[in-house]
Amino acid sequence: MTVATEIEGNGNGSSPEKLLAPVLSAFWDQPNSWTLETYKRHDGYEGLKKALAMAPDDLIAYVKDSGLRGRGGAGFPTGMKWQFIPQGDGKPHYLVVNADESEPGTCKDIPLLFANPHSLIEGMIIACYAIRSSHAFIYLRGEVVPVLRRLHEAVREAYAAGYLGENILGSGLNLEITVHAGAGAYICGEETALLDSLEGRRGQPRLRPPFPAVAGLYACPTVVNNVESIASVPAILTKGKDWFKSMGSEKSPGFTLYSLSGHVTNPGQYEAPLGITLRQLLDMSGGIREGHRLKFWTPGGSSTPMFTEEHLDVALDYEGVGAAGSMLGTKALQCFDETTCVVRAVTRWTEFYAHESCGKCTPCREGTYWLVQLLRDIEAGKGQLSDLDKLNDIADNINGKSFCALGDGAASPIFSSLKYFREEYEQHITGKGCPFDPAKSTVWADRSARTTEVNA
Amino acid sequence: MTDVSLGMPQLPAPEYPADVRARLEADAKEVIARYPDSRSALLPLLHLVQSEEGYVTRTGVRFCAGQLGLTTAEVTAVSTFYSMYRRKPSGDYQVGVCTNTLCAVMGGDEIFEELKEHLGVGNNETTADGKVTLEHIECNAACDFAPVVMVNWEFFDDQTPASAKQLVDDLQAGRQVEPTRGAPLCTYKETARILAGFPDERPGAVEATGGAGHASLIGLRLAKGETPAPRVVAPRGEAPQDAPPQPGAEHLSSHDAPQETSASDPANPAGPVAEEGE
């Protein structure tokens, strides 16, 4: 089986125009797409007007009925998160947007905020009206200053236009948005670690319960939502929940951003209804880079168990990917071809988890450390065959036994790579070294060869 | 620097000079006002003290503690948790090469190796002229532009070893450098001020490099019935055929090894990094 490299060759005859559904990305190619002016020319702040005409509880019900699920990885229904906020409790309520996008492979929120920050701001105003919050925060990872600039500017524009501040559009809603830059810590993408970090502490996860909906920021009821989840809300209001549900499946309705990267002809953002397959995305976009074959890929970042060629037709929605033994995660489709050493890939991911482990719980802190020691030895040809069971065993002692889900994420690449590529690990051990040439995996590996062919 | 000292505890850090202190206090007041609880201002304030001195000094820690009613120990505990707070004087330009799996495989490892050799520095070290601090970084959410290099947290997409070497040459020579996504580079200190929450006031900074990058637009173009343009990969006018593969190039994943040894157990290679007043 090969992945077609010709655009004409797509298997089921469906064209990209039919398979893709740009909504959030619909006007990214327009001049000054990040400005309020351009946003308003594309239905910007129309959803807000509809929302403000509804009662807050009806608005929550509407978003719940739309079936929108969290786009940050876990897929929890967004409307339900809003509903969990106790009303009439006399405490301040907070909305915190998780813009700490750091999961390896994940690259959707950053381009979204760079090109279209107002969709997030509008979504936040709607969400705050629904949960009755008057102060919201955007926790943006610090390492993306170009995006920070545009968020500062978008918030400034929104204040100047009366979308933020006092009595927004005459509705009586008051809302303040604070843009907060993080300082470099993957763990802060975990919602309770993010809250600790936002409170000026080390970013370490909290014991739950209590859940943030009851005791979140400053021990007050708090909704923590991913950027893409919140940014999807205005379109649902503008075009209606039935329009939204007409895309995707019953349990995974709507559109989402798929991020294709790695050894593909055209890496980039592809916005489509949930449930598209990697084969469809590759077929329409030029496939795996010329002359190569797909070897392994992640459906939603490095923390989601890896897939192989046999999973090309898995529907990329919450249920489809789950049934195939992985998780939809952040829809970060990192594709690696046959030149890539899976041991090298997994070693590097594991080094990442060891580096980013916050140190709070023993299974993750110690387990990721020992995984790295074993993997480095195996990669260097100094491993033993018994190390493979040991890897599995250590991963098993992290998975489900860590304080937060990031520990489980560290175990995923170990389990899944051993499942699909155990022989390759054994090859490193019996052959006393890595059989791959990393130079062949680089972006420029085939360039000089191709030039020679053309000239010959 | 890990000599065990059993003598007097360190004296408190000196204060900032009065004029600096007054200026930073005004800034700090503005930052603190953004939050319902003052302690939330700690991360921005640490960015703010980096904008003054280029790294988090003991004086900076003392300043943050004073502003927020915390102890210096509490502030230090936070500042040492986050990788963006530098612990020693560093260059005007922080050059970070992504060596997380995807970028590493696509060529980030080779770029990082070549830059180390080209600049004559190791990971997290600064060139003698004080211009460039080189480090390897983790995934920066730009995998569709791999391999990625960040300079002062602006995006330099689709890099090659040659383009990256040209980039650091330009930085060292003081030539104006523009990212593929982001604003014309300012110094690390100026960048830190933006991170503290003070918008970039330079004219044109927000709109610099335009809208979405080329990879971000690929799906949209296909959906509109356009054929994707061939991938543009040779940034900064570099010829693309510039990366001679290095047979047997060292690629063991050893770059993340602990760099320091615990003071309490110098023989243990896995000790924590020494900090605070080294």
Interface residues (C-beta under 8 A of the other chain):
Chain A: I7 S15 P16 E17 L20 A21 P22 S25 A26 W28 D29 Q30 P31 N32 S33 W34 P92 E101 S102 E103 P104 G105 T106 C107 D109 I110 P111 F114 A115 H135 R141 G142 E143 V144 V145 P146 L148 R149 R150 H152 E153 R156 T178 V179 H180 A181 G182 A183 G184 A185 Y186 S197 L198 E199 G200 R201 R202 G203 Y218 Y258 S259 L260 S261 G262 H263 T265 N266 P267 G268 Q269 Y270 E271 A272 M284 S285 G286 S302 A332 Q334 F336 T340 R344 A345 T347 R348 W349 E351 F352 A354 H355 E356 C358 Y369 V372 L375 R376 E379 A380 C434 D437 P438 A439 K440 S441 T442 V443 W444 A445 R447 S448 T451
Chain B: R34 Y35 P36 D37 R39 S40 A41 L42 L43 P44 L46 H47 L68 A77 V78 F81 Y82 S83 M84 Y85 G96 T99 N100 T101 L102 A104 V105 M106 G107 D109 E110 I137 E138 C139 N140 A141 A142 C143 D144 F145 A146 P147 M150 N152 W153 E154 F155 D158 T160 P179 R181 G182 A183 T191 I194 L195 A196 G197 P199 D200 A205 V206 E207 T209 G211 A212 G213 H214 A215 S216 L217 I218 G219 L220 R221 L222 A223 K224 G225 T227 P228 R231 V233 P240 Q241 D242 A243 P245 Q246 P247 G248 A249 H251 L252 S253 S254 D256 A270
